[in-house]
Structure formats: C-alpha cells, structure tokens
Amino acid sequence: MKTLSLTLAALLATTSLAACGRKAEAPATPAAPAPAATPAPASNAMAGMDMAPADKMAKGVGVVKAIDMAAGTITLDHEAIPQAGWPAMTMGFKIAPALLDGVAIGDHVAFDLKLHDGAGEVTAISKP
Ligand SMILES: [Cu+2]
C-alpha cells in the first residue's frame, strides 16, 4: 500500500511538471476562467518560478551591441535598471523588427522594457 501511494505521488508530480510546460493548452484547468476579482491565479500558482508575478514596465539606456532582424532580438549593453532590479550588463531582448528601423550597432539608445518572468521585451527605442 505504501509503495502504491509513493507511485501515485510520483505520477502526480510528473503530471504537474508536464502541465507546467504546456501553459498554452490546459483547457481543463479550473483556474483558467479567471474571475475578474481574482488577480492572476495562474501566476500565483507558478510563483516559485517567476521573478515577477506580472508584466512590469521599466526604462533603460545603453549601447546597441547586436541586432538580429530575423529573430527579432537586440543585444544591449545597458546601464543599471533599478525598476527591474538589474545591474549594468550586456543582454539580449525581444523587439518588434519594425522598432529596429534606423537603429545600428554602436548607437546609444534609450528604451522602454516590458518585463515578464525575468525576461524583457523592448517596446520602444530612441536615440536621445
Ligand atoms: Cu540586463
């Protein structure tokens, strides 16, 4: 009986982990139709994995190090971003290719970020 319980627990754990990687599906999850009064139940359930429970905006400045139009990414050597709790560093961000018009490697830029799960997407970029 004890062995059976352990096996069941292991199965449940495996199922939960598998469900984690398939957020896009999950139609049977009771938490899916979120009532307006309850803020982001899915995020709360995943709290251990999230750096930030919800999207957050931040502003930064830095220098363009690399651009990948096809992938829609930009690498920025950015100064510290207190709103994100980040020190200065060089890192890649998602960016809509349309925003990369007129942006070149070596440009000093100011940018807006949308932060989600510790990753950032550049939502605006300009040369001050
Ligand atoms: Cu960074």
Boltz pocket constraint, residues with backbone or C-beta under 6 A from the ligand:
constraints:
  - pocket:
      binder: B
      contacts: [[A, 78], [A, 86], [A, 87], [A, 88], [A, 89], [A, 90], [A, 91]]
      max_distance: 6.0
